[in-house]
Amino acid sequence: MEASLYAYGVARVRAKRSFMLKPEDYENMLRAPTVHQALTHLRSVSDLGKDIPQTDNPQDIEKHLLDKFTYILRVLVESVRDRARDFLEAAINKYEYETLKALLKAKFLDIPRDEASLMAPPIGRYSGALYTSIISARNIEQAIDLLPDIELKALIRESLRQAESIKSPIPIETAIDKSLYTRLWRLADELRESDRKYIRHLLGIEIDVKNILALVRGKFLGLQPSALEGMLLPLSYMLKLDLKSLSSQPLTSILQSLAATYYGRAISPLAKDVTEIERSLQLLWVKENEVVFLHYPFTLSVFYAFANLKYAELKDVRAILLSKLVELPPQRVLPLIMRHREKLSF
């Protein structure tokens, strides 16, 4: 019964997974002299690239990628039912919030529009005219005023005061994450036991990673422990540490403590900057989602892991294609790549 519940949907996921890009596909697109050659390769190997137009118009490229991504996720959602569908629909909304966080971060840091657009693919509510309006806003306050979610807008406005006092967008990102992950964790608790176990594993990894990054970023910024405590999500999974107590320790002690945890394979006690840690944790997150296909074949986690990996691929493809339009060299694009970055020879 457990296997038959998801048998049809899992078969569809595995069929779609066969269209995911390999390291050599990334290499081919990154090395392509023009966006047209990169598009030609993408069209030949990826479901995201099927029928993609040969164009220099970034809006046309983005619309095509987003339409394909949305369709792929909709097929996933329609493959499950009841509480599994409720969770998956809410979880997929996570990608909208990632776009919102990137937009607000770019606006807070006054990042130029062209560079900001590489950080944030337009998804869901944060696409189309609203995306353009936010990225074109004069300042962070005007960008927040444009948000359609009244409750979330209030939380972000409140976090903005702390963000301005410490000169960092971390409190804004944390406010959005607290709202999102508290809800996802609650929905995960309502799933069947076998689904709950593996979904909570993936969610828990994400939550731990966000807490690690908030703690390390805050320390690199020299923030006081009281400020750091407010940036932590009120959830924990495999991070068996008292993060609030740890926030009063020097950075070297924090890194040593983190290196002794489940996340030690991604955190070196000798790390010199937060970017190095962030990239390693991104890779760990990708690997955790890939492992699902080896060990948990007939649970909801297969659908969620595939959605996460497809989202990472969407961001990677978009960054590669748009970088061709602004003539960025591959070395400048690599920091934006999530999947296969460690295998690319640039």
KARA-V364757 format. One record per pair of residues at least 6 apart in sequence whose ideal C-beta (glycine too) atoms are under 6 Angstrom apart, sorted by the first residue. I is the first residue (numbers start at 1). J is the second residue. D is the distance in Angstrom with one decimal. If there is no record, write none. Layout:
i:j:d
I:J:D
I:J:D
This chain:
i:j:d
3:298:4.4
6:298:5.0
9:79:3.2
9:80:5.9
10:298:6.0
10:302:5.5
12:79:5.9
13:302:5.6
13:306:4.9
19:46:5.8
19:47:4.2
21:46:5.7
21:313:5.9
23:340:4.3
23:343:4.3
25:45:5.4
26:340:5.1
26:344:6.0
28:41:4.8
29:38:4.3
29:41:5.6
29:320:4.9
30:320:6.0
30:330:4.4
32:38:4.0
35:321:6.0
35:324:3.7
35:325:5.5
36:54:5.5
38:321:5.9
38:324:5.5
39:52:5.7
39:54:5.9
42:49:3.4
43:49:4.4
43:52:5.4
48:65:5.7
48:68:4.9
48:317:5.9
52:64:5.0
53:60:5.7
58:322:5.8
58:325:5.7
61:321:5.6
65:318:5.9
69:314:4.9
73:92:5.3
73:307:5.9
76:303:5.0
77:85:6.0
77:88:5.3
77:89:5.7
83:190:5.2
83:191:5.7
84:300:5.0
87:187:4.6
88:303:5.9
90:187:5.6
91:304:5.8
95:123:5.0
95:311:5.2
96:123:5.2
96:124:3.8
96:125:5.6
96:126:5.4
97:176:5.4
97:180:5.4
99:120:4.8
99:123:4.9
99:126:4.4
100:126:5.2
101:173:5.0
101:176:5.5
102:119:4.5
102:120:3.5
103:120:5.0
103:134:4.9
103:135:6.0
104:172:5.5
105:169:4.5
106:116:3.5
106:119:5.8
107:140:4.7
107:143:4.6
108:140:4.8
108:169:4.2
113:135:5.8
116:135:5.8
118:319:5.5
118:322:5.8
121:315:5.8
121:318:5.1
122:131:4.2
133:146:5.3
134:143:4.9
134:146:5.5
137:143:3.9
144:156:5.5
144:157:5.9
147:153:4.5
155:175:4.7
156:172:5.8
156:175:5.6
159:171:4.2
159:172:5.0
159:175:3.9
162:171:4.2
163:169:5.5
163:171:4.5
163:172:5.2
166:223:5.8
166:227:6.0
168:221:5.6
170:214:6.0
170:217:5.7
170:231:5.4
174:231:4.8
177:210:5.7
177:233:5.9
178:233:5.8
181:207:5.6
181:233:5.9
184:203:5.9
185:235:5.9
188:196:5.8
188:199:4.8
188:200:5.3
188:203:5.9
194:299:5.4
195:299:5.3
195:300:4.2
198:296:4.8
198:299:5.0
198:301:3.7
199:300:5.8
199:301:5.5
202:304:6.0
204:237:2.6
205:288:5.1
207:233:5.5
207:235:5.0
207:237:5.9
208:237:5.1
208:238:6.0
208:239:4.3
209:281:4.9
210:233:5.9
211:232:5.3
211:233:5.6
213:278:6.0
214:231:4.2
214:232:6.0
216:274:5.4
216:277:5.6
217:274:5.1
218:228:4.3
218:231:5.9
219:251:4.4
220:274:5.0
225:247:4.4
225:248:4.3
228:247:4.0
229:244:5.1
229:247:5.8
232:243:5.5
238:262:4.4
246:254:5.7
255:269:4.5
256:269:4.7
258:267:4.8
259:267:5.1
259:269:4.9
266:280:3.9
266:281:5.0
266:284:4.3
267:277:5.9
271:277:5.1
282:338:5.4
286:339:5.7
289:305:4.1
289:308:4.8
289:309:5.3
292:301:5.0
292:302:6.0
292:305:3.9
312:338:4.2
312:339:5.1
316:337:5.2
316:338:5.9
316:339:5.8
319:333:5.9
319:336:4.2
323:333:4.5
330:346:4.6
331:346:5.5
334:346:5.9
